[in-house]
Amino acid sequence: MDRGRLGDVVVGAAGDVAGSVVDPKAGLGRLRSALTARGVVTLTVGALLGFLAARSMRRS
C-alpha cells in the first residue's frame, strides 16, 4: 500500500468515527462497510504485536 493512500485511509476512518458520534446508525454503517478482510487481519496482527511488545517490556 502506498504511504499516501494509507494517510487517506486513516483520515477517512477518523472521519467515520467522528461521524458515528453525531449519527451513530449512519456512522457505524459506513465504518462497517469500510472494513475489509485485509484491514481486519492487519489490525489484529498489529494489536497482537503491540500486546507482545508491551508484555515483553513489562517483564524486563
N, CA, C and O atoms as CSV, one atom per row, in Angstrom:
chain,resi,resn,atom,element,x,y,z
A,1,MET,N,N,0.842,-1.173,0.000
A,1,MET,CA,C,0.000,0.000,0.000
A,1,MET,C,C,0.892,1.241,0.000
A,1,MET,O,O,1.893,1.303,0.714
A,2,ASP,N,N,0.521,2.198,-0.789
A,2,ASP,CA,C,1.261,3.450,-0.881
A,2,ASP,C,C,1.062,4.260,0.397
A,2,ASP,O,O,-0.035,4.292,0.955
A,3,ARG,N,N,2.122,4.911,0.855
A,3,ARG,CA,C,2.016,5.687,2.110
A,3,ARG,C,C,1.006,6.824,2.001
A,3,ARG,O,O,0.335,7.140,2.983
A,4,GLY,N,N,0.884,7.439,0.840
A,4,GLY,CA,C,-0.110,8.495,0.660
A,4,GLY,C,C,-1.523,7.956,0.800
A,4,GLY,O,O,-2.395,8.608,1.375
A,5,ARG,N,N,-1.737,6.779,0.279
A,5,ARG,CA,C,-3.049,6.132,0.372
A,5,ARG,C,C,-3.353,5.737,1.815
A,5,ARG,O,O,-4.500,5.815,2.255
A,6,LEU,N,N,-2.327,5.315,2.546
A,6,LEU,CA,C,-2.518,4.948,3.942
A,6,LEU,C,C,-3.010,6.150,4.752
A,6,LEU,O,O,-3.892,6.012,5.599
A,7,GLY,N,N,-2.446,7.311,4.491
A,7,GLY,CA,C,-2.904,8.525,5.174
A,7,GLY,C,C,-4.351,8.838,4.865
A,7,GLY,O,O,-5.098,9.257,5.749
A,8,ASP,N,N,-4.763,8.639,3.606
A,8,ASP,CA,C,-6.155,8.856,3.224
A,8,ASP,C,C,-7.080,7.895,3.952
A,8,ASP,O,O,-8.170,8.278,4.379
A,9,VAL,N,N,-6.650,6.657,4.093
A,9,VAL,CA,C,-7.460,5.661,4.786
A,9,VAL,C,C,-7.611,6.027,6.264
A,9,VAL,O,O,-8.698,5.915,6.831
A,10,VAL,N,N,-6.515,6.463,6.879
A,10,VAL,CA,C,-6.559,6.831,8.304
A,10,VAL,C,C,-7.478,8.032,8.523
A,10,VAL,O,O,-8.277,8.048,9.460
A,11,VAL,N,N,-7.360,9.030,7.658
A,11,VAL,CA,C,-8.213,10.217,7.791
A,11,VAL,C,C,-9.673,9.851,7.551
A,11,VAL,O,O,-10.561,10.341,8.248
A,12,GLY,N,N,-9.922,8.994,6.568
A,12,GLY,CA,C,-11.292,8.559,6.304
A,12,GLY,C,C,-11.882,7.798,7.467
A,12,GLY,O,O,-13.045,7.997,7.820
A,13,ALA,N,N,-11.087,6.925,8.067
A,13,ALA,CA,C,-11.566,6.160,9.228
A,13,ALA,C,C,-11.834,7.075,10.415
A,13,ALA,O,O,-12.810,6.885,11.141
A,14,ALA,N,N,-10.971,8.066,10.613
A,14,ALA,CA,C,-11.188,9.023,11.706
A,14,ALA,C,C,-12.461,9.820,11.470
A,14,ALA,O,O,-13.197,10.110,12.413
A,15,GLY,N,N,-12.723,10.173,10.229
A,15,GLY,CA,C,-13.957,10.885,9.898
A,15,GLY,C,C,-15.182,10.022,10.138
A,15,GLY,O,O,-16.206,10.511,10.617
A,16,ASP,N,N,-15.084,8.747,9.810
A,16,ASP,CA,C,-16.204,7.834,10.053
A,16,ASP,C,C,-16.471,7.679,11.541
A,16,ASP,O,O,-17.626,7.620,11.965
A,17,VAL,N,N,-15.413,7.613,12.332
A,17,VAL,CA,C,-15.585,7.506,13.783
A,17,VAL,C,C,-16.214,8.779,14.340
A,17,VAL,O,O,-17.105,8.717,15.187
A,18,ALA,N,N,-15.752,9.925,13.870
A,18,ALA,CA,C,-16.337,11.195,14.327
A,18,ALA,C,C,-17.792,11.300,13.896
A,18,ALA,O,O,-18.628,11.807,14.644
A,19,GLY,N,N,-18.099,10.826,12.697
A,19,GLY,CA,C,-19.485,10.839,12.230
A,19,GLY,C,C,-20.367,9.920,13.037
A,19,GLY,O,O,-21.558,10.185,13.199
A,20,SER,N,N,-19.803,8.846,13.544
A,20,SER,CA,C,-20.602,7.917,14.342
A,20,SER,C,C,-20.999,8.524,15.684
A,20,SER,O,O,-21.974,8.090,16.298
A,21,VAL,N,N,-20.254,9.516,16.138
A,21,VAL,CA,C,-20.621,10.206,17.382
A,21,VAL,C,C,-21.860,11.060,17.147
A,21,VAL,O,O,-22.749,11.128,17.996
A,22,VAL,N,N,-21.910,11.718,15.973
A,22,VAL,CA,C,-23.039,12.592,15.656
A,22,VAL,C,C,-24.270,11.776,15.270
A,22,VAL,O,O,-25.365,12.036,15.769
A,23,ASP,N,N,-24.101,10.791,14.385
A,23,ASP,CA,C,-25.205,9.947,13.931
A,23,ASP,C,C,-24.760,8.492,14.020
A,23,ASP,O,O,-24.218,7.949,13.058
A,24,PRO,N,N,-24.986,7.859,15.166
A,24,PRO,CA,C,-24.440,6.522,15.393
A,24,PRO,C,C,-24.858,5.485,14.350
A,24,PRO,O,O,-24.029,4.677,13.932
A,25,LYS,N,N,-26.104,5.488,13.926
A,25,LYS,CA,C,-26.563,4.466,12.996
A,25,LYS,C,C,-25.874,4.599,11.640
A,25,LYS,O,O,-25.389,3.606,11.099
A,26,ALA,N,N,-25.823,5.790,11.091
A,26,ALA,CA,C,-25.183,6.005,9.784
A,26,ALA,C,C,-23.667,5.849,9.889
A,26,ALA,O,O,-23.041,5.281,8.994
A,27,GLY,N,N,-23.079,6.340,10.959
A,27,GLY,CA,C,-21.630,6.252,11.131
A,27,GLY,C,C,-21.146,4.818,11.248
A,27,GLY,O,O,-20.140,4.450,10.642
A,28,LEU,N,N,-21.853,4.007,12.022
A,28,LEU,CA,C,-21.464,2.610,12.160
A,28,LEU,C,C,-21.674,1.840,10.861
A,28,LEU,O,O,-20.921,0.912,10.566
A,29,GLY,N,N,-22.675,2.208,10.091
A,29,GLY,CA,C,-22.891,1.577,8.791
A,29,GLY,C,C,-21.745,1.865,7.839
A,29,GLY,O,O,-21.284,0.973,7.127
A,30,ARG,N,N,-21.283,3.116,7.823
A,30,ARG,CA,C,-20.137,3.481,6.977
A,30,ARG,C,C,-18.869,2.795,7.445
A,30,ARG,O,O,-18.074,2.326,6.630
A,31,LEU,N,N,-18.680,2.735,8.737
A,31,LEU,CA,C,-17.484,2.086,9.283
A,31,LEU,C,C,-17.491,0.591,8.978
A,31,LEU,O,O,-16.456,0.020,8.633
A,32,ARG,N,N,-18.638,-0.033,9.101
A,32,ARG,CA,C,-18.756,-1.455,8.813
A,32,ARG,C,C,-18.497,-1.741,7.339
A,32,ARG,O,O,-17.872,-2.749,7.005
A,33,SER,N,N,-18.970,-0.866,6.454
A,33,SER,CA,C,-18.758,-1.078,5.023
A,33,SER,C,C,-17.313,-0.819,4.624
A,33,SER,O,O,-16.849,-1.347,3.614
A,34,ALA,N,N,-16.596,-0.017,5.401
A,34,ALA,CA,C,-15.201,0.297,5.081
A,34,ALA,C,C,-14.253,-0.823,5.502
A,34,ALA,O,O,-13.132,-0.905,5.001
A,35,LEU,N,N,-14.688,-1.678,6.410
A,35,LEU,CA,C,-13.833,-2.764,6.876
A,35,LEU,C,C,-13.712,-3.839,5.806
A,35,LEU,O,O,-14.702,-4.273,5.218
A,36,THR,N,N,-12.492,-4.250,5.572
A,36,THR,CA,C,-12.238,-5.345,4.647
A,36,THR,C,C,-11.537,-6.462,5.406
A,36,THR,O,O,-11.048,-6.259,6.518
A,37,ALA,N,N,-11.492,-7.618,4.810
A,37,ALA,CA,C,-10.825,-8.747,5.473
A,37,ALA,C,C,-9.350,-8.435,5.684
A,37,ALA,O,O,-8.788,-8.758,6.731
A,38,ARG,N,N,-8.724,-7.810,4.697
A,38,ARG,CA,C,-7.308,-7.456,4.818
A,38,ARG,C,C,-7.090,-6.443,5.935
A,38,ARG,O,O,-6.116,-6.541,6.680
A,39,GLY,N,N,-7.986,-5.478,6.054
A,39,GLY,CA,C,-7.872,-4.477,7.115
A,39,GLY,C,C,-8.046,-5.079,8.495
A,39,GLY,O,O,-7.338,-4.710,9.432
A,40,VAL,N,N,-8.987,-6.006,8.623
A,40,VAL,CA,C,-9.222,-6.652,9.916
A,40,VAL,C,C,-8.008,-7.486,10.312
A,40,VAL,O,O,-7.589,-7.466,11.469
A,41,VAL,N,N,-7.442,-8.219,9.350
A,41,VAL,CA,C,-6.252,-9.031,9.634
A,41,VAL,C,C,-5.086,-8.139,10.023
A,41,VAL,O,O,-4.362,-8.443,10.972
A,42,THR,N,N,-4.895,-7.034,9.296
A,42,THR,CA,C,-3.807,-6.101,9.604
A,42,THR,C,C,-3.979,-5.511,10.997
A,42,THR,O,O,-3.017,-5.425,11.760
A,43,LEU,N,N,-5.183,-5.109,11.326
A,43,LEU,CA,C,-5.456,-4.542,12.644
A,43,LEU,C,C,-5.230,-5.571,13.744
A,43,LEU,O,O,-4.669,-5.245,14.790
A,44,THR,N,N,-5.660,-6.803,13.519
A,44,THR,CA,C,-5.482,-7.861,14.511
A,44,THR,C,C,-4.008,-8.178,14.737
A,44,THR,O,O,-3.558,-8.310,15.875
A,45,VAL,N,N,-3.263,-8.297,13.642
A,45,VAL,CA,C,-1.826,-8.581,13.764
A,45,VAL,C,C,-1.115,-7.429,14.465
A,45,VAL,O,O,-0.247,-7.662,15.306
A,46,GLY,N,N,-1.467,-6.200,14.133
A,46,GLY,CA,C,-0.858,-5.042,14.784
A,46,GLY,C,C,-1.152,-5.003,16.276
A,46,GLY,O,O,-0.273,-4.708,17.085
A,47,ALA,N,N,-2.394,-5.304,16.633
A,47,ALA,CA,C,-2.752,-5.324,18.054
A,47,ALA,C,C,-2.007,-6.432,18.792
A,47,ALA,O,O,-1.554,-6.239,19.920
A,48,LEU,N,N,-1.884,-7.591,18.152
A,48,LEU,CA,C,-1.160,-8.700,18.768
A,48,LEU,C,C,0.315,-8.370,18.959
A,48,LEU,O,O,0.881,-8.640,20.018
A,49,LEU,N,N,0.933,-7.793,17.945
A,49,LEU,CA,C,2.347,-7.413,18.065
A,49,LEU,C,C,2.539,-6.335,19.136
A,49,LEU,O,O,3.508,-6.382,19.894
A,50,GLY,N,N,1.637,-5.382,19.199
A,50,GLY,CA,C,1.717,-4.356,20.234
A,50,GLY,C,C,1.576,-4.945,21.629
A,50,GLY,O,O,2.289,-4.554,22.554
A,51,PHE,N,N,0.656,-5.883,21.771
A,51,PHE,CA,C,0.469,-6.554,23.056
A,51,PHE,C,C,1.731,-7.307,23.467
A,51,PHE,O,O,2.177,-7.209,24.610
A,52,LEU,N,N,2.305,-8.063,22.520
A,52,LEU,CA,C,3.508,-8.828,22.837
A,52,LEU,C,C,4.688,-7.921,23.164
A,52,LEU,O,O,5.475,-8.229,24.060
A,53,ALA,N,N,4.820,-6.805,22.446
A,53,ALA,CA,C,5.897,-5.861,22.734
A,53,ALA,C,C,5.729,-5.242,24.115
A,53,ALA,O,O,6.696,-5.125,24.867
A,54,ALA,N,N,4.503,-4.847,24.451
A,54,ALA,CA,C,4.249,-4.254,25.774
A,54,ALA,C,C,4.477,-5.278,26.878
A,54,ALA,O,O,4.997,-4.947,27.943
A,55,ARG,N,N,4.088,-6.512,26.620
A,55,ARG,CA,C,4.278,-7.566,27.614
A,55,ARG,C,C,5.758,-7.852,27.868
A,55,ARG,O,O,6.176,-8.050,29.009
A,56,SER,N,N,6.545,-7.869,26.786
A,56,SER,CA,C,7.977,-8.135,26.965
A,56,SER,C,C,8.669,-6.967,27.661
A,56,SER,O,O,9.609,-7.185,28.427
A,57,MET,N,N,8.234,-5.749,27.419
A,57,MET,CA,C,8.817,-4.582,28.077
A,57,MET,C,C,8.452,-4.578,29.562
A,57,MET,O,O,9.246,-4.144,30.396
A,58,ARG,N,N,7.263,-5.055,29.888
A,58,ARG,CA,C,6.813,-5.079,31.270
A,58,ARG,C,C,7.606,-6.095,32.095
A,58,ARG,O,O,7.880,-5.858,33.272
A,59,ARG,N,N,7.974,-7.218,31.489
A,59,ARG,CA,C,8.716,-8.263,32.197
A,59,ARG,C,C,10.148,-7.851,32.496
A,59,ARG,O,O,10.752,-8.354,33.443
A,60,SER,N,N,10.689,-6.952,31.711
A,60,SER,CA,C,12.099,-6.558,31.889
A,60,SER,C,C,12.309,-5.735,33.133
A,60,SER,O,O,13.434,-5.328,33.421
